[in-house]
């Protein structure tokens, strides 16, 4: 029998084991006791595999695409952003005006910069804490309101379905 017995567990060359180079913890598939996570907890197609932020982003994209079907280049040229909460400047402006925390803000185009609409995820989510099924409507209505403000138009002209809260199909 040979003097050295080794088992190839991780595909590394046995000569490199003594070379002083080690793998980072993130490169290992398991922790050092063999009980670590081996892969993703949920497969990608399962509903729980996406985070709340990713689902919110999906709602924004869906709403923008819906409006782009109607308005085309005017909507696709807008820079849509998502922030967790409004910054201090926006909150101070809302406090000075005596209004609630804004769900979204907009900024007109400047030379070299397109129009921008910024949605604030946490205030919108907090508004529908008792009815999470309202989240897609609130995201869409926030975007429509910001477009109406940017383009100086009536929200009903931008989206004829604007303001039909919970009316459902056929109403």
C-alpha positions as MATLAB code, in Angstrom:
seq = 'XXXXXXXXXXXXXXXXXXXXXXXXXXXXXXXXXXXXXXXXXXXXXXXXXXXXXXXXXXXXXXXXXXXXXXXXXXXXXXXXXXXXXXXXXXXXXXXXXXXXXXXXXXXXXXXXXXXXXXXXXXXXXXXXXXXXXXXXXXXXXXXXXXXXXXXXXXXXXXXXXXXXXXXXXXX';
ca = [
       0.000    0.000    0.000;
       1.216    3.480   -0.755;
       2.536    5.694    1.943;
       0.033    8.565    1.362;
      -3.678    8.134    1.114;
      -5.865   11.087    0.145;
      -9.460   11.584   -0.900;
     -10.380   14.233   -3.446;
     -13.320   15.996   -1.781;
     -13.098   19.364   -3.417;
     -11.229   18.840   -6.687;
      -8.068   20.609   -5.581;
      -4.637   19.302   -6.315;
      -3.262   17.626   -3.174;
       0.042   19.440   -3.666;
      -1.750   22.766   -3.215;
      -3.055   21.734    0.208;
       0.273   22.515    1.793;
       1.032   25.515   -0.355;
      -0.450   27.978    2.127;
      -3.250   29.086   -0.209;
      -6.676   28.653    1.294;
     -10.148   29.161   -0.074;
     -12.283   32.006    1.142;
     -15.275   31.074    3.298;
     -17.676   32.193    0.544;
     -15.962   29.834   -1.918;
     -16.685   26.803    0.244;
     -19.934   24.977   -0.248;
     -20.302   24.155    3.426;
     -18.947   25.536    6.636;
     -16.066   23.795    8.331;
     -18.294   21.365   10.244;
     -20.152   20.227    7.131;
     -23.505   21.648    8.176;
     -23.606   24.840    6.127;
     -26.034   25.840    3.424;
     -25.500   23.863    0.229;
     -27.590   25.939   -2.159;
     -30.466   28.347   -2.401;
     -33.249   27.769    0.101;
     -35.985   28.261   -2.516;
     -35.864   27.582   -6.209;
     -36.132   30.634   -8.485;
     -39.697   29.990   -9.758;
     -41.135   29.758   -6.248;
     -42.911   32.870   -4.907;
     -40.743   33.209   -1.814;
     -37.507   33.233   -3.795;
     -37.819   36.948   -4.634;
     -37.306   39.636   -2.026;
     -39.808   42.403   -1.331;
     -37.517   44.873   -3.074;
     -37.378   42.670   -6.190;
     -41.166   42.252   -6.222;
     -41.588   46.026   -5.853;
     -39.212   46.544   -8.779;
     -41.298   44.096  -10.824;
     -44.412   46.161  -10.064;
     -42.658   49.346  -11.191;
     -41.542   47.727  -14.452;
     -45.008   46.306  -15.086;
     -46.621   49.709  -14.543;
     -44.081   51.534  -16.716;
     -44.553   48.999  -19.527;
     -48.317   49.409  -19.276;
     -47.965   53.174  -19.639;
     -45.339   52.804  -22.390;
     -47.881   50.888  -24.470;
     -50.030   54.014  -24.411;
     -47.407   56.783  -24.457;
     -44.367   55.161  -26.088;
     -41.116   57.147  -26.083;
     -42.413   59.716  -23.583;
     -42.462   57.039  -20.872;
     -39.498   54.916  -21.966;
     -37.190   57.941  -21.852;
     -37.941   58.554  -18.155;
     -35.425   57.456  -15.527;
     -37.397   55.457  -12.929;
     -35.771   54.939   -9.545;
     -36.683   53.222   -6.305;
     -35.434   54.378   -2.928;
     -36.297   52.836    0.414;
     -37.434   56.129    2.022;
     -37.341   59.816    1.075;
     -34.203   61.728    1.966;
     -34.138   64.461    4.622;
     -34.583   67.263    2.077;
     -37.811   65.730    0.709;
     -39.139   65.070    4.224;
     -38.346   68.629    5.315;
     -40.172   70.028    2.277;
     -43.223   67.849    3.062;
     -43.194   68.976    6.682;
     -42.973   72.650    5.657;
     -45.945   72.194    3.298;
     -47.890   70.296    5.962;
     -48.344   67.215    3.770;
     -47.815   63.510    4.389;
     -44.643   61.621    3.567;
     -44.552   61.446   -0.239;
     -44.836   58.122   -2.035;
     -42.941   59.448   -5.041;
     -41.261   62.545   -6.435;
     -40.308   63.724   -9.893;
     -37.678   65.921  -11.472;
     -37.910   67.615  -14.843;
     -35.321   66.957  -17.502;
     -32.103   68.946  -17.497;
     -29.468   69.178  -20.205;
     -27.938   65.718  -20.457;
     -30.385   64.208  -17.936;
     -33.836   62.749  -18.629;
     -36.985   63.235  -16.565;
     -36.807   61.262  -13.338;
     -39.484   59.638  -11.210;
     -38.436   58.278   -7.834;
     -40.705   55.904   -5.925;
     -40.265   55.416   -2.165;
     -40.883   51.787   -1.343;
     -41.517   51.855    2.413;
     -44.189   54.611    2.456;
     -46.100   52.846   -0.330;
     -45.852   49.482    1.435;
     -46.963   51.047    4.722;
     -50.036   52.503    3.018;
     -51.283   49.017    2.148;
     -50.290   47.167    5.308;
     -53.840   45.819    5.789;
     -54.360   44.960    2.137;
     -51.179   43.858    0.352;
     -53.227   43.186   -2.773;
     -53.437   46.996   -3.190;
     -49.678   47.348   -3.706;
     -49.759   47.019   -7.537;
     -52.483   49.673   -7.730;
     -50.649   52.064   -5.406;
     -47.410   51.724   -7.364;
     -49.223   52.354  -10.643;
     -51.224   55.293   -9.280;
     -48.045   56.841   -7.836;
     -46.392   56.699  -11.243;
     -49.471   58.113  -12.982;
     -49.618   61.016  -10.507;
     -45.961   61.818  -11.061;
     -46.380   61.699  -14.843;
     -49.398   64.002  -14.551;
     -47.300   66.436  -12.534;
     -44.358   66.232  -14.962;
     -46.474   66.655  -18.086;
     -49.013   69.091  -16.547;
     -51.889   66.814  -17.491;
     -54.872   65.272  -15.762;
     -54.111   61.777  -14.372;
     -57.260   60.477  -16.110;
     -55.782   61.568  -19.459;
     -52.596   59.610  -18.757;
     -54.396   56.452  -17.668;
     -58.191   56.225  -18.032;
     -58.274   53.571  -15.283;
     -56.689   55.954  -12.773;
     -58.744   56.366   -9.623;
     -60.940   53.316   -9.985;
     -60.150   51.993   -6.508;
     -61.134   48.383   -6.141;
     -63.881   48.709   -8.763;
     -62.852   45.398  -10.306;
     -63.511   44.250  -13.840;
     -66.778   45.288  -15.425;
     -67.363   48.235  -13.082;
];
